[in-house]
Amino acid sequence: MNSVRRLVEADAAALRVLRLQGLAENPEDFGAAYEDEAAWPLARTVDSIRALRWFGAEERERLLGCVSLRVPEGAKLRHNGWINAMYVTPAARGAGISDALLDALEAEARVTGVTFCKLVCREDNHRARRFYERRGYEAYGREPASIVVAGRGYVGLEMAKCLA
């Protein structure tokens, strides 16, 4: 991996390809659906890059992983940062990319005044769950049928980490 950086509008096409790959490979791990995002115009990905803080890990200018941070605008909620869309290609897993992406996201969260990062992880995704726990995230709730894929409900494990 060469670097992790904040993604910009010019990265929209590469981000779209990476997102669709993740949604196709692991539909039970994301709130978004492949069918929905595949139908969206590229402009919608550009809008997402503008609205959220997206980070990408790349090697030789090819995206290998991504994650986004959403910070609510309201005064009572902006201390929360929501981690979404964490994905690393299968071939790149185990190389520290997830750590590098989360390092960049948490640094950005701190700069923006976020004191709690939150996420939802599929309860039976043991690899992801161990990763987040190793990074200091603790479970604080369970959401039955957090998402439903092909008629099956998956439990979402709500996790948080204090950054202060």
DSSP file (Angstrom, degrees, kcal/mol; ACC not computed):
  #  RESIDUE AA STRUCTURE BP1 BP2  ACC     N-H-->O    O-->H-N    N-H-->O    O-->H-N    TCO  KAPPA ALPHA  PHI   PSI    X-CA   Y-CA   Z-CA
    1    1 A M              0   0    0      0, 0.0    58,-0.2     0, 0.0     3,-0.1   0.000 360.0 360.0 360.0 131.5    0.0    0.0    0.0
    2    2 A N        -     0   0    0     56,-2.0     2,-0.3     1,-0.3    57,-0.2   0.890 360.0 -25.1 -85.5 -44.3    1.4    3.4   -1.0
    3    3 A S  E     -A   58   0A   0     55,-1.9    55,-2.8     2,-0.0     2,-0.4  -0.997  39.8-132.0-164.5 162.2   -0.9    5.7    0.9
    4    4 A V  E     +A   57   0A   0     -2,-0.3     2,-0.3    53,-0.2    53,-0.2  -0.992  40.3 161.2-119.2 134.2   -4.2    6.6    2.6
    5    5 A R  E     -A   56   0A   0     51,-2.2    51,-2.7    -2,-0.4     2,-0.3  -0.964  45.8 -88.0-148.6 163.6   -5.7    9.9    1.7
    6    6 A R  E     -A   55   0A   0     -2,-0.3    49,-0.3    49,-0.2     2,-0.2  -0.593  50.2-123.8 -71.3 131.1   -8.9   11.8    1.7
    7    7 A L        -     0   0    0     47,-2.6    47,-0.3    -2,-0.3     2,-0.2  -0.490  26.0-161.0 -79.9 149.4  -10.8   11.2   -1.5
    8    8 A V    >   -     0   0    0     -2,-0.2     3,-2.5     1,-0.0     4,-0.2  -0.717  39.2 -87.6-122.9 172.8  -11.9   14.0   -3.9
    9    9 A E  G >  S+     0   0    0      1,-0.3     3,-1.8    -2,-0.2     4,-0.2   0.815 122.7  63.7 -53.3 -35.0  -14.4   14.3   -6.6
   10   10 A A  G 3  S+     0   0    0      1,-0.3     3,-0.3     2,-0.1    -1,-0.3   0.671  96.5  60.4 -65.5 -15.3  -11.9   13.0   -9.2
   11   11 A D  G <> S+     0   0    0     -3,-2.5     4,-2.7     1,-0.2    -1,-0.3   0.394  74.0 103.1 -89.0   2.3  -11.9    9.7   -7.3
   12   12 A A  H <> S+     0   0    0     -3,-1.8     4,-2.6     1,-0.2     5,-0.2   0.883  78.2  48.6 -58.6 -44.6  -15.6    9.1   -7.8
   13   13 A A  H  > S+     0   0    0     -3,-0.3     4,-2.0    -4,-0.2    -1,-0.2   0.924 114.8  45.1 -64.2 -43.6  -15.3    6.5  -10.6
   14   14 A A  H  > S+     0   0    0     -4,-0.3     4,-2.2     2,-0.2    -1,-0.2   0.894 113.7  50.1 -67.0 -39.6  -12.7    4.5   -8.7
   15   15 A L  H  X S+     0   0    0     -4,-2.7     4,-3.1     2,-0.2     5,-0.2   0.913 108.5  53.0 -64.3 -41.9  -14.7    4.7   -5.5
   16   16 A R  H  X S+     0   0    0     -4,-2.6     4,-2.6    -5,-0.2     5,-0.2   0.926 109.5  48.3 -59.2 -45.7  -17.9    3.6   -7.3
   17   17 A V  H  X S+     0   0    0     -4,-2.0     4,-1.9     2,-0.2    -1,-0.2   0.929 114.2  46.2 -60.8 -46.0  -16.1    0.5   -8.7
   18   18 A L  H  X S+     0   0    0     -4,-2.2     4,-2.3     2,-0.2    -2,-0.2   0.920 112.8  49.8 -64.4 -45.0  -14.7   -0.4   -5.3
   19   19 A R  H  X S+     0   0    0     -4,-3.1     4,-2.8     1,-0.2     5,-0.2   0.932 110.4  49.4 -59.5 -47.3  -18.0    0.2   -3.5
   20   20 A L  H  X S+     0   0    0     -4,-2.6     4,-2.2    -5,-0.2    -1,-0.2   0.875 109.0  53.6 -62.9 -36.2  -19.9   -2.0   -6.0
   21   21 A Q  H  X S+     0   0    0     -4,-1.9     4,-2.4    -5,-0.2    -1,-0.2   0.945 111.6  45.2 -61.3 -47.7  -17.3   -4.7   -5.6
   22   22 A G  H  X S+     0   0    0     -4,-2.3     4,-2.5     1,-0.2    -2,-0.2   0.905 113.0  49.6 -63.4 -42.5  -17.8   -4.7   -1.8
   23   23 A L  H  < S+     0   0    0     -4,-2.8    11,-0.3     1,-0.2    -1,-0.2   0.862 113.5  46.7 -66.0 -35.9  -21.6   -4.6   -2.1
   24   24 A A  H  < S+     0   0    0     -4,-2.2    -2,-0.2    -5,-0.2    -1,-0.2   0.903 117.3  42.1 -71.7 -41.5  -21.6   -7.6   -4.5
   25   25 A E  H  < S+     0   0    0     -4,-2.4    -2,-0.2     1,-0.2    -3,-0.2   0.864 130.9  20.6 -74.5 -36.9  -19.1   -9.7   -2.5
   26   26 A N    ><  +     0   0    0     -4,-2.5     3,-2.0    -5,-0.2     4,-0.3  -0.509  63.5 160.3-134.8  65.0  -20.6   -9.0    1.0
   27   27 A P  G >  S+     0   0    0      0, 0.0     3,-0.9     0, 0.0    -1,-0.1   0.792  76.4  60.4 -60.8 -27.2  -24.2   -7.8    0.7
   28   28 A E  G 3  S+     0   0    0      1,-0.2   119,-0.1    -3,-0.1    -5,-0.1   0.548  98.4  59.6 -77.5  -6.2  -24.9   -8.7    4.4
   29   29 A D  G <  S+     0   0    0     -3,-2.0     2,-0.4    -7,-0.2    -1,-0.2   0.425  99.7  59.0-102.0   1.0  -22.2   -6.4    5.6
   30   30 A F    <   -     0   0    0     -3,-0.9    91,-0.0    -4,-0.3    54,-0.0  -0.973  65.2-143.1-134.0 145.1  -23.5   -3.1    4.2
   31   31 A G  S    S+     0   0    0     -2,-0.4     2,-0.2   116,-0.1   117,-0.1   0.758  86.9  78.5 -72.6 -25.2  -26.7   -1.1    4.7
   32   32 A A  S    S-     0   0    0     -3,-0.1     2,-0.4     4,-0.0    -2,-0.2  -0.493  78.7-133.2 -81.6 154.9  -26.6   -0.2    1.0
   33   33 A A     >  -     0   0    0     -2,-0.2     4,-2.4     1,-0.1     5,-0.3  -0.893   9.1-134.3-112.2 140.7  -27.6   -2.6   -1.7
   34   34 A Y  H  > S+     0   0    0     -2,-0.4     4,-3.0   -11,-0.3     5,-0.3   0.913 106.7  55.7 -53.7 -46.4  -25.7   -3.4   -4.9
   35   35 A E  H  > S+     0   0    0      1,-0.2     4,-0.9     2,-0.2    -1,-0.2   0.874 110.0  45.9 -58.9 -39.4  -28.8   -3.1   -7.0
   36   36 A D  H >> S+     0   0    0     -3,-0.2     4,-0.7     2,-0.2     3,-0.6   0.967 116.6  41.9 -67.7 -53.1  -29.5    0.4   -5.7
   37   37 A E  H >< S+     0   0    0     -4,-2.4     3,-0.7     1,-0.2    -2,-0.2   0.843 109.2  58.6 -68.5 -32.3  -26.0    1.8   -6.1
   38   38 A A  H 3< S+     0   0    0     -4,-3.0    -1,-0.2    -5,-0.3    -2,-0.2   0.813 106.3  50.6 -64.5 -28.1  -25.4    0.2   -9.5
   39   39 A A  H << S+     0   0    0     -4,-0.9    -1,-0.2    -3,-0.6    -2,-0.2   0.631  91.4  98.5 -83.3 -14.7  -28.4    2.1  -10.8
   40   40 A W  S << S-     0   0    0     -3,-0.7     2,-0.1    -4,-0.7     5,-0.0  -0.439  78.5-115.0 -75.4 146.3  -27.2    5.4   -9.5
   41   41 A P    >>  -     0   0    0      0, 0.0     3,-1.7     0, 0.0     4,-0.7  -0.402  29.6-108.3 -72.0 158.6  -25.4    7.8  -11.9
   42   42 A L  H >> S+     0   0    0      1,-0.3     4,-2.0     2,-0.2     3,-0.7   0.803 115.8  71.8 -57.1 -29.9  -21.8    8.6  -11.1
   43   43 A A  H 3> S+     0   0    0      1,-0.3     4,-2.5     2,-0.2    -1,-0.3   0.813  90.1  59.4 -58.0 -30.3  -22.9   12.1  -10.0
   44   44 A R  H <> S+     0   0    0     -3,-1.7     4,-1.9     2,-0.2    -1,-0.3   0.871 104.2  49.2 -68.9 -35.1  -24.4   10.5   -6.9
   45   45 A T  H <X S+     0   0    0     -3,-0.7     4,-2.2    -4,-0.7    -2,-0.2   0.897 109.5  52.5 -67.6 -40.0  -21.0    9.2   -5.9
   46   46 A V  H  X S+     0   0    0     -4,-2.0     4,-2.0     1,-0.2    -2,-0.2   0.932 108.6  50.6 -58.5 -45.5  -19.6   12.7   -6.5
   47   47 A D  H  X S+     0   0    0     -4,-2.5     4,-2.2     1,-0.2    -1,-0.2   0.881 108.2  52.6 -60.3 -38.6  -22.3   14.0   -4.2
   48   48 A S  H  X S+     0   0    0     -4,-1.9     4,-2.6     2,-0.2    -1,-0.2   0.897 107.2  51.5 -65.0 -40.2  -21.4   11.5   -1.5
   49   49 A I  H  < S+     0   0    0     -4,-2.2     5,-0.3     1,-0.2    -1,-0.2   0.876 112.8  46.7 -63.6 -37.0  -17.7   12.5   -1.7
   50   50 A R  H  < S+     0   0    0     -4,-2.0    -2,-0.2    -5,-0.2    -1,-0.2   0.878 117.6  41.8 -69.9 -38.2  -18.8   16.1   -1.2
   51   51 A A  H  < S+     0   0    0     -4,-2.2     2,-0.2    -5,-0.2    -2,-0.2   0.810 118.3  37.9 -83.6 -31.9  -21.2   15.3    1.7
   52   52 A L  S  < S-     0   0    0     -4,-2.6     2,-0.8    -5,-0.2    18,-0.2  -0.612  84.3-108.3-114.1 172.3  -19.1   12.8    3.6
   53   53 A R  E     - B   0  69A   0     16,-2.3    16,-2.0    -2,-0.2     2,-0.4  -0.884  42.3-172.3-103.5 101.7  -15.4   12.4    4.5
   54   54 A W  E     - B   0  68A   0     -2,-0.8   -47,-2.6    -5,-0.3     2,-0.4  -0.756   5.8-166.8 -97.1 140.2  -14.2    9.5    2.3
   55   55 A F  E     -AB   6  67A   0     12,-2.8    12,-1.6    -2,-0.4     2,-0.4  -0.960   2.9-165.5-124.4 145.4  -10.8    8.0    2.7
   56   56 A G  E     -AB   5  66A   0    -51,-2.7   -51,-2.2    -2,-0.4     2,-0.5  -0.982  14.4-146.5-132.3 144.4   -9.1    5.6    0.3
   57   57 A A  E     -AB   4  65A   0      8,-2.3     7,-3.5    -2,-0.4     8,-1.3  -0.922  31.0-178.7-104.0 131.2   -6.1    3.3    0.5
   58   58 A E  E     -AB   3  63A   0    -55,-2.8   -56,-2.0    -2,-0.5   -55,-1.9  -0.939  25.8-163.9-136.1 155.2   -4.3    3.0   -2.7
   59   59 A E  E >  S- B   0  62A   0      3,-2.0     3,-1.5    -2,-0.3    -2,-0.0  -0.991  86.9  -9.9-134.7 126.6   -1.3    1.3   -4.3
   60   60 A R  T 3  S-     0   0    0     -2,-0.4    -1,-0.1     1,-0.3     3,-0.1   0.901 130.9 -55.8  48.0  45.7    0.0    2.5   -7.6
   61   61 A E  T 3  S+     0   0    0      1,-0.2     2,-0.5    -3,-0.0    -1,-0.3   0.683 112.3 121.4  64.3  22.2   -3.0    4.8   -7.9
   62   62 A R  E <   -B   59   0A   0     -3,-1.5    -3,-2.0   -48,-0.0     2,-0.3  -0.972  65.5-122.5-116.1 125.8   -5.5    1.9   -7.5
   63   63 A L  E     +B   58   0A   0     -2,-0.5    -5,-0.3    -5,-0.2     3,-0.1  -0.484  33.8 169.3 -69.3 128.9   -8.0    1.9   -4.7
   64   64 A L  E     +     0   0A   0     -7,-3.5    25,-3.0     1,-0.3     2,-0.3   0.546  65.8   5.0-111.5 -17.2   -7.7   -1.1   -2.4
   65   65 A G  E     -BC  57  88A   0     -8,-1.3    -8,-2.3    23,-0.2    -1,-0.3  -0.990  58.5-170.3-163.6 160.7   -9.9    0.0    0.4
   66   66 A C  E     +BC  56  87A   0     21,-2.6    21,-2.4    -2,-0.3     2,-0.3  -0.976   5.6 176.9-152.2 162.6  -12.3    2.8    1.6
   67   67 A V  E     -B   55   0A   0    -12,-1.6   -12,-2.8    -2,-0.3     2,-0.3  -0.948  15.2-147.1-161.4 152.6  -14.2    4.1    4.5
   68   68 A S  E     -BC  54  84A   0     16,-2.9    16,-2.5    -2,-0.3     2,-0.5  -0.938   2.0-150.4-128.4 154.5  -16.4    7.1    5.2
   69   69 A L  E     -BC  53  83A   0    -16,-2.0   -16,-2.3    -2,-0.3     2,-0.5  -0.986   9.1-166.3-121.1 126.5  -17.1    9.4    8.1
   70   70 A R  E     - C   0  82A   0     12,-2.4    12,-3.2    -2,-0.5   -18,-0.1  -0.968   2.9-170.5-114.4 126.1  -20.4   11.1    8.5
   71   71 A V        -     0   0    0     -2,-0.5    10,-0.2    10,-0.2     7,-0.1  -0.965  23.1-127.2-116.5 117.9  -20.7   13.9   11.1
   72   72 A P        -     0   0    0      0, 0.0     8,-0.1     0, 0.0    -2,-0.0  -0.242  10.1-139.8 -60.3 152.0  -24.2   15.2   11.9
   73   73 A E        +     0   0    0      4,-0.1     5,-0.1     3,-0.0    -2,-0.0   0.781  67.1 104.0 -85.3 -28.4  -24.6   19.0   11.6
   74   74 A G  S >> S-     0   0    0      1,-0.1     4,-2.0     3,-0.1     3,-1.3  -0.222  75.6-125.6 -63.3 143.6  -26.8   19.6   14.6
   75   75 A A  T 34 S+     0   0    0      1,-0.3     4,-0.1     2,-0.2    -1,-0.1   0.820 110.0  49.0 -57.1 -34.6  -25.2   21.1   17.7
   76   76 A K  T 34 S+     0   0    0      1,-0.2    -1,-0.3     2,-0.1     3,-0.1   0.631 120.6  34.7 -82.0 -12.7  -26.4   18.3   20.0
   77   77 A L  T X4 S+     0   0    0     -3,-1.3     3,-2.3     1,-0.1    -2,-0.2   0.589  85.2  93.2-117.1 -14.1  -25.2   15.5   17.7
   78   78 A R  T 3< S+     0   0    0     -4,-2.0    -3,-0.1     1,-0.3    -2,-0.1   0.500  73.0  73.7 -71.2  -0.4  -22.0   16.7   16.0
   79   79 A H  T 3  S+     0   0    0     35,-0.2    37,-2.3    -4,-0.1    36,-2.2   0.567  87.4  81.6 -80.3  -8.3  -19.8   15.1   18.7
   80   80 A N  E <   - d   0 116A   0     -3,-2.3     2,-0.5    34,-0.2    37,-0.2  -0.802  61.8-167.0 -98.5 136.1  -20.7   11.8   17.0
   81   81 A G  E     - d   0 117A   0     35,-2.9    37,-3.2    -2,-0.4     2,-0.6  -0.992  11.3-148.1-120.2 130.3  -19.0   10.5   14.0
   82   82 A W  E     -Cd  70 118A   0    -12,-3.2   -12,-2.4    -2,-0.5     2,-0.5  -0.864   6.1-148.1-102.9 122.7  -20.5    7.6   12.1
   83   83 A I  E     +C   69   0A   0     35,-3.2    37,-0.4    -2,-0.6     2,-0.3  -0.766  28.6 168.5 -89.0 127.1  -18.2    5.2   10.4
   84   84 A N  E     +C   68   0A   0    -16,-2.5   -16,-2.9    -2,-0.5   -54,-0.1  -0.935  44.9  19.0-135.7 157.5  -19.6    3.7    7.2
   85   85 A A  E     +     0   0A   0     -2,-0.3     2,-0.4   -18,-0.2   -19,-0.2   0.720  62.8 175.8  63.2  29.5  -18.7    1.7    4.1
   86   86 A M  E     +     0   0A   0    -19,-0.1     2,-0.3   -18,-0.1   -19,-0.2  -0.541  14.3 156.5 -67.2 123.3  -15.4    0.2    5.4
   87   87 A Y  E     -C   66   0A   0    -21,-2.4   -21,-2.6    -2,-0.4     2,-0.4  -0.975  24.8-176.8-152.9 136.4  -14.2   -2.2    2.7
   88   88 A V  E     -C   65   0A   0     -2,-0.3   -23,-0.2   -23,-0.2     5,-0.1  -0.999  38.5-107.4-130.2 134.2  -10.8   -3.7    1.7
   89   89 A T    >>  -     0   0    0    -25,-3.0     3,-1.3    -2,-0.4     4,-0.7  -0.258  30.1-116.9 -59.1 146.4  -10.4   -5.9   -1.3
   90   90 A P  G >4 S+     0   0    0      0, 0.0     3,-1.0     0, 0.0    -1,-0.1   0.872 113.6  54.9 -54.0 -40.8   -9.9   -9.5   -0.5
   91   91 A A  G 34 S+     0   0    0      1,-0.2    -2,-0.1     3,-0.0   -27,-0.0   0.744 110.1  47.1 -66.4 -22.5   -6.4   -9.6   -2.0
   92   92 A A  G X4 S+     0   0    0     -3,-1.3     3,-1.1   -28,-0.2     5,-0.4   0.467  84.7 117.1 -98.9  -2.9   -5.3   -6.7    0.1
   93   93 A R  T <<  +     0   0    0     -3,-1.0    -4,-0.0    -4,-0.7     0, 0.0  -0.327  68.9  32.0 -68.1 148.0   -6.6   -7.9    3.4
   94   94 A G  T 3  S+     0   0    0     -2,-0.0    -1,-0.2     1,-0.0    -2,-0.0   0.476  90.2 100.2  87.3   2.8   -4.1   -8.6    6.2
   95   95 A A  S <  S-     0   0    0     -3,-1.1    -2,-0.1     0, 0.0    -3,-0.0   0.264 101.9 -99.8-104.2  10.2   -1.7   -5.9    5.0
   96   96 A G  S  > S+     0   0    0      3,-0.0     4,-2.2    -4,-0.0     5,-0.2   0.564  84.3 128.5  86.9   8.2   -2.7   -3.2    7.6
   97   97 A I  H  > S+     0   0    0     -5,-0.4     4,-2.9     2,-0.2     5,-0.2   0.909  70.8  52.4 -66.5 -42.3   -5.0   -1.3    5.3
   98   98 A S  H  > S+     0   0    0      1,-0.2     4,-2.5     2,-0.2    -1,-0.2   0.917 110.9  48.4 -60.8 -42.0   -8.0   -1.3    7.6
   99   99 A D  H  > S+     0   0    0      2,-0.2     4,-2.6     1,-0.2    -1,-0.2   0.928 112.1  48.7 -61.8 -44.8   -5.8    0.0   10.4
  100  100 A A  H  X S+     0   0    0     -4,-2.2     4,-2.1     2,-0.2    -2,-0.2   0.904 112.4  48.3 -64.1 -41.3   -4.4    2.8    8.1
  101  101 A L  H  X S+     0   0    0     -4,-2.9     4,-2.4     1,-0.2    -1,-0.2   0.931 113.7  46.2 -63.7 -45.2   -7.9    3.7    7.0
  102  102 A L  H  X S+     0   0    0     -4,-2.5     4,-2.9    -5,-0.2     5,-0.2   0.863 109.4  55.5 -68.5 -34.6   -9.3    3.9   10.5
  103  103 A D  H  X S+     0   0    0     -4,-2.6     4,-2.2    -5,-0.2    -1,-0.2   0.939 111.1  44.7 -58.7 -47.0   -6.2    5.9   11.7
  104  104 A A  H  X S+     0   0    0     -4,-2.1     4,-2.2     2,-0.2    -2,-0.2   0.916 114.7  48.4 -64.9 -43.4   -6.9    8.5    9.0
  105  105 A L  H  X S+     0   0    0     -4,-2.4     4,-2.6     1,-0.2    -2,-0.2   0.930 112.4  47.5 -63.8 -46.4  -10.7    8.6    9.8
  106  106 A E  H  X S+     0   0    0     -4,-2.9     4,-2.4     2,-0.2    -1,-0.2   0.870 110.4  52.7 -65.7 -36.2  -10.1    8.9   13.5
  107  107 A A  H  X S+     0   0    0     -4,-2.2     4,-2.0    -5,-0.2    -1,-0.2   0.931 112.1  45.8 -62.6 -44.5   -7.6   11.7   13.0
  108  108 A E  H  X S+     0   0    0     -4,-2.2     4,-1.7     1,-0.2    -2,-0.2   0.900 110.5  54.2 -63.4 -41.1  -10.1   13.6   10.9
  109  109 A A  H  <>S+     0   0    0     -4,-2.6     5,-2.6     1,-0.2     4,-0.3   0.929 108.5  48.5 -60.2 -45.8  -12.8   12.9   13.4
  110  110 A R  H ><5S+     0   0    0     -4,-2.4     3,-1.5     1,-0.2    -1,-0.2   0.916 109.1  52.8 -61.2 -43.4  -10.7   14.4   16.2
  111  111 A V  H 3<5S+     0   0    0     -4,-2.0    -1,-0.2     1,-0.3    -2,-0.2   0.835 108.8  50.6 -61.2 -33.2   -9.9   17.5   14.1
  112  112 A T  T 3<5S-     0   0    0     -4,-1.7    -1,-0.3    -3,-0.2    -2,-0.2   0.409 123.9-102.3 -88.3   3.1  -13.6   18.1   13.5
  113  113 A G  T < 5 +     0   0    0     -3,-1.5     2,-0.3    -4,-0.3    -3,-0.2   0.556  67.6 152.5  91.4   8.2  -14.5   17.8   17.2
  114  114 A V      < +     0   0    0     -5,-2.6    -1,-0.3    -6,-0.2   -34,-0.2  -0.572  17.4 175.3 -72.5 130.5  -15.9   14.3   17.1
  115  115 A T        +     0   0    0    -36,-2.2    48,-3.3    -2,-0.3    49,-0.9   0.559  67.4  44.3-110.8 -14.4  -15.5   12.7   20.5
  116  116 A F  E     -dE  80 162A   0    -37,-2.3   -35,-2.9    46,-0.2     2,-0.5  -0.986  63.9-161.7-132.6 124.4  -17.4    9.4   19.8
  117  117 A C  E     -dE  81 161A   0     44,-2.4    44,-2.1    -2,-0.4     2,-0.3  -0.890  18.5-173.1 -99.8 135.3  -17.0    7.3   16.7
  118  118 A K  E     +dE  82 160A   0    -37,-3.2   -35,-3.2    -2,-0.5     2,-0.3  -0.898  10.4 163.1-128.6 155.4  -19.8    4.9   16.1
  119  119 A L  E     - E   0 159A   0     40,-2.2    40,-2.8    -2,-0.3     2,-0.5  -0.971  31.7-124.1-159.2 167.4  -20.5    2.1   13.7
  120  120 A V  E     - E   0 158A   0    -37,-0.4     2,-0.4    -2,-0.3    38,-0.2  -0.996  26.4-175.3-122.6 127.6  -22.7   -1.0   13.1
  121  121 A C  E     - E   0 157A   0     36,-2.5    36,-3.6    -2,-0.5     2,-0.1  -0.961  37.4-103.0-121.1 136.9  -21.0   -4.3   12.5
  122  122 A R  E >   - E   0 156A   0     -2,-0.4     3,-2.1    34,-0.2    34,-0.2  -0.423  33.5-132.1 -58.3 128.1  -22.8   -7.5   11.6
  123  123 A E  T 3  S+     0   0    0     32,-2.9    -1,-0.2     1,-0.3    33,-0.1   0.832 103.3  45.9 -57.3 -36.7  -22.8   -9.5   14.8
  124  124 A D  T 3  S+     0   0    0     31,-0.3     2,-1.4     1,-0.1    -1,-0.3   0.269  81.2 102.1 -95.4  14.5  -21.6  -12.7   13.2
  125  125 A N    <>  +     0   0    0     -3,-2.1     4,-2.6     1,-0.2     5,-0.2  -0.704  50.5 176.5 -89.8  82.5  -18.9  -11.0   11.2
  126  126 A H  H  > S+     0   0    0     -2,-1.4     4,-2.6     1,-0.2     5,-0.2   0.830  70.4  54.7 -64.1 -35.7  -16.2  -12.2   13.6
  127  127 A R  H  > S+     0   0    0      2,-0.2     4,-2.0     1,-0.2    -1,-0.2   0.950 113.5  41.1 -63.8 -48.5  -13.2  -10.9   11.7
  128  128 A A  H  > S+     0   0    0      2,-0.2     4,-2.6     1,-0.2     5,-0.2   0.914 114.3  52.9 -65.7 -42.1  -14.6   -7.3   11.6
  129  129 A R  H  X S+     0   0    0     -4,-2.6     4,-2.5     1,-0.2    -2,-0.2   0.926 109.9  47.5 -61.0 -45.5  -15.8   -7.5   15.1
  130  130 A R  H  X S+     0   0    0     -4,-2.6     4,-2.6     2,-0.2    -1,-0.2   0.892 110.9  53.7 -62.2 -39.5  -12.4   -8.6   16.4
  131  131 A F  H  X S+     0   0    0     -4,-2.0     4,-1.6    -5,-0.2    -2,-0.2   0.958 111.5  43.3 -59.3 -51.8  -10.8   -5.8   14.4
  132  132 A Y  H  <>S+     0   0    0     -4,-2.6     5,-2.7     1,-0.2    -2,-0.2   0.891 113.7  51.2 -64.8 -38.9  -13.0   -3.1   15.8
  133  133 A E  H ><5S+     0   0    0     -4,-2.5     3,-1.8    -5,-0.2    -1,-0.2   0.918 107.9  52.5 -63.5 -42.1  -12.6   -4.5   19.4
  134  134 A R  H 3<5S+     0   0    0     -4,-2.6    -1,-0.2     1,-0.3    -2,-0.2   0.835 106.9  54.7 -60.1 -32.0   -8.8   -4.5   18.9
  135  135 A R  T 3<5S-     0   0    0     -4,-1.6    -1,-0.3    -5,-0.2    -2,-0.2   0.392 128.9 -97.0 -84.3   3.4   -9.1   -0.8   17.9
  136  136 A G  T < 5S+     0   0    0     -3,-1.8     2,-0.3     1,-0.3    26,-0.3   0.542  75.4 142.5  96.8   7.8  -11.0    0.0   21.1
  137  137 A Y      < -     0   0    0     -5,-2.7     2,-0.4    -6,-0.2    -1,-0.3  -0.655  32.0-160.2 -83.7 138.2  -14.6   -0.1   20.0
  138  138 A E  E     -F  160   0A   0     22,-2.9    22,-2.1    -2,-0.3     2,-0.2  -0.938  19.7-114.8-121.4 141.4  -17.1   -1.5   22.4
  139  139 A A  E     +F  159   0A   0     -2,-0.4    20,-0.3    20,-0.2     3,-0.1  -0.504  35.2 166.7 -71.3 137.8  -20.5   -3.0   21.8
  140  140 A Y  E     +     0   0A   0     18,-2.8     2,-0.3     1,-0.4    19,-0.2   0.385  60.9   4.5-129.6  -3.3  -23.3   -1.0   23.3
  141  141 A G  E     -F  158   0A   0     17,-1.2    17,-2.6     2,-0.0     2,-0.4  -0.985  53.9-133.6-172.6 164.6  -26.4   -2.4   21.6
  142  142 A R  E     -F  157   0A   0     -2,-0.3    15,-0.2    15,-0.2    13,-0.0  -0.993  11.2-158.8-128.9 135.4  -27.8   -5.0   19.2
  143  143 A E  E >   -F  156   0A   0     13,-2.8    13,-2.5    -2,-0.4     3,-1.1  -0.926  18.9-138.1-116.3 107.1  -30.3   -4.3   16.5
  144  144 A P  E 3  S+     0   0A   0      0, 0.0    11,-0.1     0, 0.0    10,-0.1  -0.343  87.3   3.5 -61.2 141.3  -32.3   -7.4   15.4
  145  145 A A  E 3  S+     0   0A   0      1,-0.1    10,-0.2     8,-0.1     3,-0.1   0.891  77.1 168.2  47.5  46.7  -32.7   -7.6   11.7
  146  146 A S  E <  S+     0   0A   0      8,-1.8     2,-0.3    -3,-1.1     9,-0.2   0.890  73.0   7.5 -55.3 -41.9  -30.6   -4.5   11.2
  147  147 A I  E    S-F  154   0A   0      7,-1.1     7,-2.7  -119,-0.1     2,-0.5  -0.959  72.8-145.0-134.8 157.7  -30.5   -5.3    7.5
  148  148 A V  E     -F  153   0A   0     -2,-0.3     2,-0.4     5,-0.2     5,-0.2  -0.991  16.1-178.9-126.3 125.4  -32.4   -7.9    5.5
  149  149 A V  E >  S-F  152   0A   0      3,-2.6     3,-2.1    -2,-0.5  -121,-0.0  -0.990  72.8 -15.1-126.7 124.1  -30.7   -9.7    2.6
  150  150 A A  T 3  S-     0   0    0     -2,-0.4    -1,-0.1     1,-0.3     3,-0.1   0.868 129.9 -51.7  51.7  41.2  -32.6  -12.3    0.5
  151  151 A G  T 3  S+     0   0    0      1,-0.2     2,-0.5    -3,-0.0    -1,-0.3   0.412 115.1 114.2  81.6  -2.3  -35.2  -12.6    3.2
  152  152 A R  E <   - F   0 149A   0     -3,-2.1    -3,-2.6     2,-0.0     2,-0.3  -0.888  57.8-141.0-106.8 130.3  -32.7  -13.2    6.0
  153  153 A G  E     - F   0 148A   0     -2,-0.5     2,-0.4    -5,-0.2    -5,-0.2  -0.690  12.3-154.9 -87.9 140.4  -32.3  -10.7    8.8
  154  154 A Y  E     - F   0 147A   0     -7,-2.7    -8,-1.8    -2,-0.3    -7,-1.1  -0.945  17.5-122.5-116.9 135.6  -28.9   -9.9   10.2
  155  155 A V  E     -     0   0A   0     -2,-0.4   -32,-2.9   -10,-0.2     2,-0.5  -0.605  22.7-144.7 -77.2 129.6  -28.2   -8.6   13.7
  156  156 A G  E     -EF 122 143A   0    -13,-2.5   -13,-2.8    -2,-0.4     2,-0.7  -0.848   4.0-148.2 -95.8 127.0  -26.3   -5.3   13.8
  157  157 A L  E     -EF 121 142A   0    -36,-3.6   -36,-2.5    -2,-0.5     2,-0.5  -0.859  13.4-144.8 -94.7 115.4  -23.9   -4.9   16.6
  158  158 A E  E     -EF 120 141A   0    -17,-2.6   -18,-2.8    -2,-0.7   -17,-1.2  -0.694  25.1-178.8 -83.9 127.5  -23.7   -1.2   17.5
  159  159 A M  E     -EF 119 139A   0    -40,-2.8   -40,-2.2    -2,-0.5     2,-0.3  -0.919   8.8-177.2-131.0 152.1  -20.2   -0.2   18.6
  160  160 A A  E     -EF 118 138A   0    -22,-2.1   -22,-2.9    -2,-0.3     2,-0.4  -0.982  11.2-160.8-147.2 157.0  -18.5    3.0   19.8
  161  161 A K  E     -E  117   0A   0    -44,-2.1   -44,-2.4    -2,-0.3     2,-0.5  -0.995  21.4-130.8-139.3 133.1  -15.2    4.4   20.8
  162  162 A C  E     -E  116   0A   0     -2,-0.4   -46,-0.2   -26,-0.3   -47,-0.1  -0.733  19.1-174.9 -82.9 125.8  -14.4    7.5   22.8
  163  163 A L              0   0    0    -48,-3.3   -47,-0.2    -2,-0.5    -1,-0.1   0.550 360.0 360.0 -95.5 -10.5  -11.8    9.6   21.1
  164  164 A A              0   0    0    -49,-0.9    -1,-0.2   -54,-0.0   -48,-0.1   0.495 360.0 360.0 -76.9 360.0  -11.5   12.2   23.8
